[in-house]
Amino acid sequence: MDVILSAIPDPISSSGTAPRLLCTAAQRHSGQGPEEEKAEKKEEEKVASAEEMSQLEGQLKEVTEKYKRALADTENLRVRSQKMMEDAKLYGIQGFCKDLLEVADILEKATESVPKEEVTARNPHLKSLYDGLVMTEAQVQKVFTKHGLVKLNPDGQKFDPYEHEALFHAPVDGKAPGTVAVVTKVGYKLHGRTLRPALVGVAKAP
């Protein structure tokens, strides 16, 4: 009995073909071979690479947009800073100019208060004083113009609330309604910006 058992060959250990048969059977059962598995793996890697590329492109687009916005903000800041510097150069003297306007007003009133009929050779001292005042006023206005300060005398012009300040409205013969009839105090503009509005009386319809 012992001899008969030992003579029976072991199908697994002797031939070694059973595991291969089982593996082949499993592959046939799944319907895929080694080549199909490799192709499927490559396809999965390709899909993963496409998704990763899409994410990278999205990140690159986001970074590019942020970079463009940063450049635009920097340029806007540069333009604003330059404008502020230019305005500081142009209008930094407006406080000083306002103080000088009072001097110009006094000179103008002084020349207007002198009776023109008295300014003759019979009154040489008065004539010299008057001529000196006129020359000084003209020089002051010349300096004002050099620095962009221009006088506003809107007599007869249409009333402009940005350049004129109305003290009263009254019907005036020979003046169209809405025009400046009387200039009580001249105004001034500094580089196109109203520094002091002219004080005026405006004509209105009777």
Secondary structure, 3 states (H helix, E strand, C coil): CHHHHHHCCCHHHHHCCHHHHHHHHHHHHHCCCHHHHHHHHHHHHHHHHHHHHHHHHHHHHHHHHHHHHHHHHHHHHHHHHHHHHHHHHHHCCHHHHHHHHHHHHHHHHHHHHCCHHHCCCCCHHHHHHHHHHHHHHHHHHHHHHHCCEEEECCCCCECCCCCEEEEEEECCCCCCCCEEEEEEECEEEECCEEEECEEEEEECCC
